[in-house]
Amino acid sequence: MISGNKGEWSEIYAFFKLLGDKNLFAGDADLNKVENLFYPIIRIIRSESGGNYEYEISGNLVLVSGGKEMLRIPVKTFSEQAVKLLTLIKGSKGSFSIPDTEKFMQSVNCETLKAKSTSKTDIRIVIHDQRINQTAELGFSIKSQLGGDSTLLNAGKTTNFVYQINGIKAYNLDINRINSIDTRSKIKDRLEEVKKLGGDLQFISLEQDIFKNNLVLIDSLLPNILAEVVKQFFTSNLSTISALTDEISSKNPLGYDTQFSHSFYEYKIKRFLTDVALGMMPSKVWGGLYDATGGYLIVKEDGEILCYHIYNRNQFEDYLFHNTKLETASSTRHDFGKIFSEDDSLYFKLNLQIRFV
């Protein structure tokens, strides 16, 4: 029996609903449907253990090929299954099974809930772009609002930023006392204590070089920009990407020439968010190629599915920029948030994790 959480079942829901809708609608930065911007769906391709299966829309039928025989299923059957599944997902908690849905899945050669975690692509769709009168097979990443907030960038030791503490000598600091602060906001409180004693954080490097070099590939100063964003998050009450970027822009810690009001920080952070969304992972060497070649599909709380398409890059970037935030991951698991000393110098590690609002 198949079991999964709300996010995993949302991938099947999206699969059913898209076949039932026959169109992919674009969304704006505020998660509203753009009525006049949509892409007719020609077919959806799923990779199962038995090979690839294609679900082609032909009038009021879905033609399923790839198995022993071609199946012909009415489009409305997928719509009806989507409606039932949405209700069941909303009413469930934790990890759960849905026998009726699983039975229908098996009848249409659909065996698994989720795409491989090594890929950013959750679903492959062949669409028709009416503006250029061409078809394209595109990979989309699915993010669901039916369960908990999805992560854009998962935390790990790979996403640790290392700072040197300037302004204090090691022998003037009771390291154990500060590291033992164990409040709800312990990392912020430890940094506040460092600040009271005259200490200031200066970015040195990332803990691991693969992520650092991935960032440099995007923009040579991106490690420094993100280090400022992370430091701002842990030393203020700001958490959304947009608010943190605005604050960094006003401070201009990298000293950009702002006499003509160029949006240096916003532009570079939007580019970073897009590259993370579509292909870049902190632990893998990245060559700049997108995996999710189409963009994002968002399953909204009301069940509507919106497409953020890489063809409409401005809308996609605005969506990411205005719908993400930093959050504090587990400091014990990822080994950050404490003062440590090396060669008579003091250091502090902070971690980057980005989640959808």
Solvent accessible surface area in square Angstrom, and as a share of the most:
residue,aa,sasa,rsa
1,M,173,0.77
2,I,32,0.16
3,S,63,0.41
4,G,2,0.02
5,N,69,0.35
6,K,42,0.18
7,G,36,0.34
8,E,47,0.21
9,W,0,0.00
10,S,0,0.00
11,E,11,0.05
12,I,0,0.00
13,Y,6,0.02
14,A,0,0.00
15,F,0,0.00
16,F,0,0.00
17,K,45,0.19
18,L,2,0.01
19,L,0,0.00
20,G,13,0.13
21,D,60,0.31
22,K,65,0.28
23,N,42,0.22
24,L,1,0.00
25,F,47,0.20
26,A,2,0.01
27,G,1,0.01
28,D,41,0.21
29,A,24,0.18
30,D,108,0.56
31,L,25,0.13
32,N,80,0.41
33,K,66,0.28
34,V,32,0.18
35,E,122,0.55
36,N,133,0.68
37,L,29,0.15
38,F,64,0.27
39,Y,2,0.01
40,P,33,0.21
41,I,8,0.04
42,I,47,0.24
43,R,69,0.25
44,I,0,0.00
45,I,9,0.05
46,R,23,0.08
47,S,71,0.46
48,E,16,0.07
49,S,107,0.69
50,G,60,0.58
51,G,34,0.32
52,N,81,0.42
53,Y,20,0.08
54,E,61,0.27
55,Y,0,0.00
56,E,67,0.30
57,I,26,0.13
58,S,54,0.35
59,G,54,0.52
60,N,118,0.61
61,L,66,0.33
62,V,0,0.00
63,L,34,0.17
64,V,0,0.00
65,S,34,0.22
66,G,53,0.51
67,G,34,0.32
68,K,214,0.91
69,E,124,0.56
70,M,92,0.41
71,L,43,0.21
72,R,150,0.55
73,I,31,0.16
74,P,56,0.35
75,V,12,0.07
76,K,137,0.58
77,T,32,0.19
78,F,0,0.00
79,S,39,0.25
80,E,91,0.41
81,Q,29,0.13
82,A,4,0.03
83,V,103,0.59
84,K,123,0.52
85,L,0,0.00
86,L,27,0.14
87,T,92,0.54
88,L,80,0.40
89,I,0,0.00
90,K,101,0.43
91,G,70,0.67
92,S,24,0.16
93,K,180,0.76
94,G,56,0.54
95,S,81,0.52
96,F,25,0.10
97,S,42,0.27
98,I,9,0.05
99,P,78,0.49
100,D,112,0.58
101,T,4,0.02
102,E,17,0.08
103,K,152,0.64
104,F,24,0.10
105,M,0,0.00
106,Q,108,0.48
107,S,67,0.43
108,V,0,0.00
109,N,35,0.18
110,C,0,0.00
111,E,78,0.35
112,T,58,0.34
113,L,13,0.06
114,K,98,0.41
115,A,32,0.25
116,K,164,0.70
117,S,96,0.62
118,T,93,0.54
119,S,39,0.25
120,K,33,0.14
121,T,18,0.10
122,D,28,0.15
123,I,7,0.04
124,R,70,0.25
125,I,0,0.00
126,V,9,0.05
127,I,0,0.00
128,H,46,0.20
129,D,4,0.02
130,Q,99,0.44
131,R,145,0.53
132,I,99,0.50
133,N,114,0.58
134,Q,114,0.51
135,T,79,0.46
136,A,27,0.21
137,E,88,0.39
138,L,13,0.06
139,G,6,0.06
140,F,0,0.00
141,S,7,0.05
142,I,15,0.08
143,K,39,0.16
144,S,12,0.08
145,Q,59,0.26
146,L,19,0.09
147,G,30,0.29
148,G,65,0.63
149,D,69,0.36
150,S,28,0.18
151,T,28,0.17
152,L,11,0.05
153,L,4,0.02
154,N,101,0.52
155,A,18,0.14
156,G,15,0.15
157,K,92,0.39
158,T,25,0.14
159,T,0,0.00
160,N,0,0.00
161,F,0,0.00
162,V,24,0.14
163,Y,2,0.01
164,Q,47,0.21
165,I,6,0.03
166,N,54,0.28
167,G,70,0.67
168,I,21,0.11
169,K,123,0.52
170,A,30,0.23
171,Y,181,0.69
172,N,98,0.50
173,L,14,0.07
174,D,76,0.39
175,I,41,0.21
176,N,123,0.63
177,R,108,0.39
178,I,0,0.00
179,N,24,0.13
180,S,79,0.51
181,I,38,0.19
182,D,114,0.59
183,T,72,0.42
184,R,249,0.91
185,S,52,0.34
186,K,52,0.22
187,I,7,0.04
188,K,59,0.25
189,D,49,0.25
190,R,11,0.04
191,L,9,0.04
192,E,84,0.38
193,E,35,0.16
194,V,3,0.02
195,K,140,0.60
196,K,145,0.61
197,L,80,0.40
198,G,47,0.45
199,G,9,0.08
200,D,88,0.46
201,L,13,0.06
202,Q,94,0.42
203,F,36,0.15
204,I,82,0.42
205,S,32,0.21
206,L,7,0.04
207,E,60,0.27
208,Q,71,0.32
209,D,85,0.44
210,I,71,0.36
211,F,0,0.00
212,K,57,0.24
213,N,84,0.43
214,N,4,0.02
215,L,0,0.00
216,V,62,0.36
217,L,100,0.50
218,I,9,0.05
219,D,25,0.13
220,S,79,0.51
221,L,75,0.37
222,L,0,0.00
223,P,7,0.04
224,N,56,0.29
225,I,0,0.00
226,L,4,0.02
227,A,0,0.00
228,E,39,0.17
229,V,2,0.01
230,V,0,0.00
231,K,44,0.19
232,Q,19,0.08
233,F,13,0.05
234,F,1,0.01
235,T,76,0.44
236,S,26,0.17
237,N,148,0.76
238,L,57,0.28
239,S,39,0.25
240,T,48,0.28
241,I,4,0.02
242,S,25,0.16
243,A,33,0.26
244,L,0,0.00
245,T,1,0.01
246,D,87,0.45
247,E,56,0.25
248,I,3,0.01
249,S,44,0.28
250,S,90,0.58
251,K,117,0.50
252,N,33,0.17
253,P,58,0.37
254,L,47,0.23
255,G,58,0.56
256,Y,37,0.14
257,D,83,0.43
258,T,63,0.37
259,Q,129,0.57
260,F,142,0.59
261,S,96,0.62
262,H,106,0.47
263,S,71,0.46
264,F,52,0.22
265,Y,5,0.02
266,E,52,0.23
267,Y,136,0.52
268,K,31,0.13
269,I,1,0.00
270,K,27,0.12
271,R,95,0.35
272,F,1,0.00
273,L,0,0.00
274,T,0,0.00
275,D,9,0.05
276,V,0,0.00
277,A,0,0.00
278,L,0,0.00
279,G,11,0.11
280,M,0,0.00
281,M,43,0.19
282,P,18,0.12
283,S,66,0.42
284,K,96,0.41
285,V,126,0.72
286,W,31,0.11
287,G,68,0.65
288,G,35,0.33
289,L,147,0.73
290,Y,60,0.23
291,D,57,0.30
292,A,0,0.00
293,T,59,0.35
294,G,0,0.00
295,G,0,0.00
296,Y,3,0.01
297,L,0,0.00
298,I,1,0.01
299,V,0,0.00
300,K,37,0.16
301,E,114,0.51
302,D,90,0.47
303,G,2,0.02
304,E,43,0.19
305,I,10,0.05
306,L,0,0.00
307,C,1,0.00
308,Y,1,0.01
309,H,3,0.01
310,I,32,0.16
311,Y,91,0.34
312,N,24,0.12
313,R,85,0.31
314,N,117,0.60
315,Q,55,0.24
316,F,0,0.00
317,E,23,0.10
318,D,46,0.24
319,Y,6,0.02
320,L,0,0.00
321,F,5,0.02
322,H,99,0.44
323,N,24,0.12
324,T,1,0.00
325,K,53,0.22
326,L,4,0.02
327,E,41,0.18
328,T,70,0.41
329,A,16,0.12
330,S,38,0.24
331,S,15,0.10
332,T,119,0.69
333,R,172,0.63
334,H,21,0.09
335,D,72,0.37
336,F,8,0.03
337,G,0,0.00
338,K,110,0.47
339,I,5,0.03
340,F,63,0.26
341,S,59,0.38
342,E,97,0.44
343,D,143,0.74
344,D,135,0.70
345,S,28,0.18
346,L,3,0.02
347,Y,40,0.15
348,F,0,0.00
349,K,26,0.11
350,L,0,0.00
351,N,2,0.01
352,L,1,0.00
353,Q,19,0.08
354,I,0,0.00
355,R,60,0.22
356,F,14,0.06
357,V,92,0.53
